[in-house]
Amino acid sequence: MGHCIRAIVAASEIADCLQSACPGLPRAVARRNFAIFPVDADFIDSVTEARPPQSTNPLILLTDAFQDLLRELSRFGPLAYIETDYFGGVGGQGAAVYSDGRVMMEPEWSKSGPINRALSGPINRALKMIGVRRGLFEDRFSALGLGEYRDNDDLIDAAAKG
């Protein structure tokens, strides 16, 4: 089984501003008063006028032009960009954080064997930086319910259901 998502994560009040700035961006409600916005190459092309190249960079969609957009959107408040790419428990995850028009956490990718969302992984560190609180027996990734979505299509379906 795989897990492959590419998304922007922000607190709900910030998410309202993001949705106003990018009205075509689907929004899935997450736990803990956060929202998840799945992104793909078509969205990035439409807002940056530059299609992400197929590259070997670990964070596949995080182009310079997309980072410029994320920095601009972060003027509304802190946001994280996350990517996962696992299949059969092997793969990796990456994240970056933006706030006040600046990069707060440089893009980082971590490879792993079995799916490992340890508290020290880039996504959990990014989620902590934007204010996601974890439960006693869960990490921040689980606290938001990100494990319930296998791919961006699952997130888009959740967004359509409201």
Helices and strands as residue ranges (DSSP letters): E 2-3, E 6-11, H 12-21, E 28-30, E 34-38, H 41-48, H 64-73, G 74-76, E 79-87, E 90-99, E 102-112, H 122-129, H 140-144, G 146-148, H 152-161
